[in-house]
Amino acid sequence: VRGLESIIDGNNAAHAGFVITAPNVTIDGFKVQNCGNTIYESGIYTNSTGTMIKNNILFNNEKGVYASNTGPSTVQFNLFDGNNRVGMAAPAISLYSFTSNGLSVLSNEFKNQNSNAAAIFDGGASHQNLIFNSNYLHDNHTGSSCVYVANCNNPEFGYNHITNGRRGFKIAGGNNAVNIHNNIITNTVQADIMVNTDFGANSAVQAHWNRLTSAITILNEDVTVVDATCNWFGSTVPATIDASITETNPNTVNYTPWLTS
């Protein structure tokens, strides 16, 4: 149960809500809305280390949170609701990161994103040791990936609940040692997980202990072998396995063994 929030309102003009460049800053318990359309493009922008962004509501910003942290930082317990404001860098995004180092995105809710992915880890630079765990993504744009991932080294995506969207995760090139585990992904349009080479080849992509029950489970357009053993595909003899293989090179996704309950 929440009380009334202190509101930071950009008034749909050229304003960011918070710009964090000092270390060890906490933003806790605000509603940040109608912000963006400047160099910082966002409700909350951070380019520092030790940042904690928690218990906030991000509504109708060009980017809800723009996290380009230089050291370990956390985005946790926030509601990203309809960050669809068009600004300098259209289309809008709930959570965006151009580069990051030790960023943890934990236990947030993402909804009502009308265009683009809900969360984008851009391939223009690199991301080290990203953690994206225990988030709930629903009712977002059916033409976009829910989570777009590029140029990440050693990222973890665990215990998330993702429903609808074009893809649950798009592993979009330049990624290494990707660990996708214990997620529920359902009702996607194209695939629960897609692997491609937008930003170059990927390596060591693993998906284990997930519940993947859409029509297509994994669509792999890369030559790297995706280790997709020990997932639940909706039945003890899953037809979705066959459907997935018809959409990709069958030698590049290893589904066997899969879970039978």
C-alpha positions as CSV (number, residue, x, y, z in Angstrom):
1,V,0.0,0.0,0.0
2,R,1.4,3.3,-1.0
3,G,0.7,6.8,0.2
4,L,0.6,9.9,-2.0
5,E,3.9,10.5,-3.8
6,S,6.0,13.7,-4.1
7,I,5.6,14.5,-7.8
8,I,8.4,15.6,-10.1
9,D,6.6,16.9,-13.2
10,G,8.4,18.0,-16.4
11,N,5.3,19.6,-17.6
12,N,5.9,18.0,-21.1
13,A,8.7,20.5,-21.7
14,A,12.4,20.2,-22.1
15,H,13.1,19.0,-18.5
16,A,14.6,15.9,-17.0
17,G,13.3,14.9,-13.5
18,F,16.6,13.9,-11.8
19,V,20.1,14.0,-13.2
20,I,22.6,12.0,-11.1
21,T,26.3,12.5,-11.6
22,A,27.5,12.3,-8.0
23,P,28.2,8.9,-6.4
24,N,26.0,7.1,-3.9
25,V,22.7,9.0,-4.5
26,T,19.3,7.4,-3.6
27,I,16.0,8.4,-5.3
28,D,13.3,6.8,-3.2
29,G,9.5,7.2,-3.4
30,F,8.7,9.8,-6.1
31,K,6.3,9.9,-9.0
32,V,8.3,11.3,-11.9
33,Q,6.2,12.1,-15.0
34,N,6.1,14.1,-18.3
35,C,9.9,14.5,-18.4
36,G,12.5,14.3,-21.2
37,N,13.2,16.0,-24.5
38,T,16.7,17.2,-23.4
39,I,20.2,15.7,-23.6
40,Y,19.2,13.5,-20.6
41,E,15.9,12.4,-22.3
42,S,14.4,10.9,-19.1
43,G,12.6,11.0,-15.8
44,I,15.7,9.8,-14.0
45,Y,19.2,9.9,-15.5
46,T,22.2,8.4,-13.8
47,N,25.9,8.4,-14.9
48,S,27.7,7.5,-11.7
49,T,28.2,4.7,-9.2
50,G,26.4,3.6,-6.1
51,T,23.1,4.9,-7.3
52,M,19.9,3.5,-5.8
53,I,16.6,4.2,-7.7
54,K,13.7,2.5,-5.8
55,N,10.0,2.7,-4.9
56,N,9.3,5.3,-7.7
57,I,6.6,5.6,-10.3
58,L,7.8,6.5,-13.8
59,F,4.9,7.7,-15.9
60,N,4.8,9.3,-19.4
61,N,8.5,10.1,-19.7
62,E,10.6,9.9,-22.9
63,K,12.7,7.4,-21.0
64,G,11.6,6.4,-17.5
65,V,15.1,5.6,-16.3
66,Y,18.2,6.2,-18.4
67,A,20.9,4.2,-16.5
68,S,24.4,4.6,-17.8
69,N,26.1,3.8,-14.5
70,T,29.9,3.7,-14.1
71,G,29.8,1.3,-11.1
72,P,27.4,-1.0,-9.2
73,S,24.0,0.6,-9.1
74,T,20.4,-0.7,-8.5
75,V,17.0,0.0,-10.0
76,Q,14.5,-1.8,-7.7
77,F,10.8,-1.9,-6.7
78,N,9.7,0.8,-9.3
79,L,6.6,0.9,-11.5
80,F,7.3,1.8,-15.1
81,D,3.9,2.8,-16.5
82,G,3.4,4.0,-20.0
83,N,6.6,5.9,-20.6
84,N,5.5,6.8,-24.1
85,R,6.3,10.5,-24.4
86,V,7.8,11.4,-27.8
87,G,11.0,13.5,-27.5
88,M,14.4,14.0,-29.1
89,A,15.2,10.2,-29.3
90,A,11.8,8.7,-30.3
91,P,10.4,6.2,-29.8
92,A,10.1,6.2,-26.0
93,I,11.4,3.5,-23.6
94,S,10.7,2.6,-20.0
95,L,14.3,1.6,-19.0
96,Y,17.3,2.4,-21.3
97,S,21.0,1.9,-20.9
98,F,23.7,2.8,-23.4
99,T,26.5,1.5,-21.2
100,S,26.6,0.0,-17.7
101,N,28.9,-1.7,-15.2
102,G,27.3,-3.8,-12.4
103,L,23.7,-2.6,-13.0
104,S,21.0,-4.6,-11.1
105,V,17.4,-4.2,-12.2
106,L,15.3,-6.0,-9.6
107,S,11.6,-6.5,-8.8
108,N,10.2,-3.8,-11.0
109,E,6.9,-3.8,-13.0
110,F,6.9,-2.6,-16.6
111,K,3.5,-2.0,-18.3
112,N,1.7,0.0,-21.0
113,Q,4.7,0.6,-23.2
114,N,3.1,1.5,-26.5
115,S,6.2,1.4,-28.7
116,N,9.7,0.0,-28.5
117,A,11.0,-2.5,-26.0
118,A,10.2,-2.0,-22.3
119,A,13.9,-2.4,-21.4
120,I,16.8,-1.8,-23.8
121,F,20.5,-2.5,-23.1
122,D,21.9,-0.9,-26.2
123,G,24.7,-2.3,-28.3
124,G,26.4,1.1,-29.0
125,A,28.7,0.5,-26.0
126,S,29.2,-2.4,-23.6
127,H,27.5,-3.7,-20.5
128,Q,29.3,-5.7,-17.8
129,N,27.7,-8.0,-15.2
130,L,24.2,-6.9,-15.8
131,I,21.5,-8.5,-13.5
132,F,17.8,-8.3,-14.6
133,N,15.9,-10.4,-12.1
134,S,12.4,-10.8,-10.6
135,N,10.7,-8.2,-12.9
136,Y,7.1,-8.4,-14.2
137,L,6.6,-7.2,-17.8
138,H,3.0,-7.2,-19.2
139,D,0.7,-5.4,-21.5
140,N,3.5,-3.9,-23.5
141,H,4.0,-3.3,-27.3
142,T,3.2,-6.4,-29.3
143,G,5.5,-5.3,-32.1
144,S,8.7,-5.1,-30.0
145,S,10.8,-7.2,-27.7
146,C,10.1,-6.9,-24.0
147,V,13.8,-7.0,-23.2
148,Y,16.5,-6.1,-25.8
149,V,20.0,-7.1,-25.0
150,A,23.2,-6.3,-26.9
151,N,27.0,-6.2,-26.1
152,C,26.5,-7.6,-22.6
153,N,29.2,-9.7,-21.0
154,N,28.1,-12.1,-18.3
155,P,24.4,-10.9,-17.9
156,E,21.9,-12.8,-15.8
157,F,18.1,-12.8,-16.6
158,G,16.3,-14.8,-13.9
159,Y,12.9,-15.2,-12.2
160,N,11.2,-12.7,-14.5
161,H,7.5,-13.0,-15.6
162,I,7.0,-11.8,-19.1
163,T,3.7,-12.0,-21.0
164,N,3.0,-10.7,-24.5
165,G,5.3,-8.6,-26.6
166,R,6.8,-9.7,-29.9
167,R,9.6,-11.5,-28.1
168,G,10.4,-12.0,-24.4
169,F,14.1,-11.6,-24.7
170,K,16.0,-10.5,-27.9
171,I,19.6,-11.4,-27.5
172,A,20.7,-9.1,-30.2
173,G,24.4,-9.7,-30.8
174,G,27.8,-9.1,-29.2
175,N,26.7,-10.9,-26.0
176,N,28.8,-13.4,-24.1
177,A,28.0,-15.8,-21.2
178,V,24.2,-15.1,-21.2
179,N,22.3,-16.9,-18.5
180,I,18.5,-16.9,-18.9
181,H,17.0,-19.0,-16.1
182,N,13.8,-19.6,-14.1
183,N,11.7,-17.2,-16.2
184,I,8.0,-17.5,-17.2
185,I,7.5,-16.3,-20.7
186,T,4.2,-16.7,-22.5
187,N,1.9,-15.2,-25.2
188,T,4.7,-13.8,-27.3
189,V,4.1,-13.1,-31.0
190,Q,7.3,-14.3,-32.7
191,A,9.3,-16.2,-30.0
192,D,9.9,-16.4,-26.3
193,I,13.6,-16.0,-26.9
194,M,15.3,-14.7,-30.1
195,V,19.0,-14.8,-30.7
196,N,20.4,-12.8,-33.7
197,T,23.4,-10.8,-34.8
198,D,22.3,-7.2,-34.9
199,F,25.6,-6.3,-33.1
200,G,27.7,-9.3,-34.1
201,A,27.9,-12.9,-33.0
202,N,26.9,-14.2,-29.6
203,S,28.7,-16.8,-27.5
204,A,27.7,-19.1,-24.6
205,V,24.0,-18.4,-24.6
206,Q,22.2,-20.6,-22.0
207,A,18.5,-20.9,-21.2
208,H,17.6,-23.3,-18.4
209,W,14.7,-24.0,-16.0
210,N,12.3,-21.6,-17.8
211,R,8.6,-22.0,-18.6
212,L,8.4,-21.3,-22.3
213,T,4.9,-21.9,-23.6
214,S,4.3,-19.7,-26.6
215,A,4.0,-21.1,-30.2
216,I,7.7,-20.6,-30.9
217,T,10.1,-21.0,-28.0
218,I,13.6,-20.1,-29.3
219,L,14.3,-18.5,-32.6
220,N,18.1,-18.6,-33.3
221,E,19.5,-16.8,-36.3
222,D,23.1,-17.0,-35.0
223,V,25.5,-19.9,-35.7
224,T,26.2,-20.3,-32.0
225,V,24.5,-23.2,-30.3
226,V,22.0,-22.2,-27.7
227,D,22.0,-24.5,-24.7
228,A,18.2,-24.7,-24.0
229,T,18.1,-27.9,-21.9
230,C,15.9,-28.5,-18.9
231,N,13.1,-26.1,-19.8
232,W,9.3,-26.7,-19.5
233,F,7.5,-26.3,-22.9
234,G,3.9,-26.9,-21.9
235,S,3.6,-30.7,-22.1
236,T,5.6,-33.9,-21.5
237,V,6.0,-34.3,-25.3
238,P,6.1,-30.6,-26.4
239,A,4.9,-29.8,-29.9
240,T,6.5,-26.4,-29.4
241,I,9.9,-28.1,-29.9
242,D,9.0,-29.1,-33.4
243,A,7.5,-25.6,-34.2
244,S,10.7,-23.9,-33.0
245,I,13.0,-26.1,-35.0
246,T,11.0,-25.3,-38.2
247,E,11.8,-21.7,-37.6
248,T,15.6,-22.1,-37.3
249,N,18.6,-24.3,-38.0
250,P,17.9,-27.4,-35.8
251,N,21.6,-27.8,-35.1
252,T,21.8,-24.5,-33.3
253,V,19.4,-25.0,-30.4
254,N,19.8,-28.0,-28.0
255,Y,16.5,-28.6,-26.3
256,T,17.1,-32.1,-25.0
257,P,16.5,-33.1,-22.2
258,W,13.5,-31.0,-21.4
259,L,11.4,-31.0,-18.2
260,T,8.3,-33.2,-18.1
261,S,6.5,-31.6,-15.3
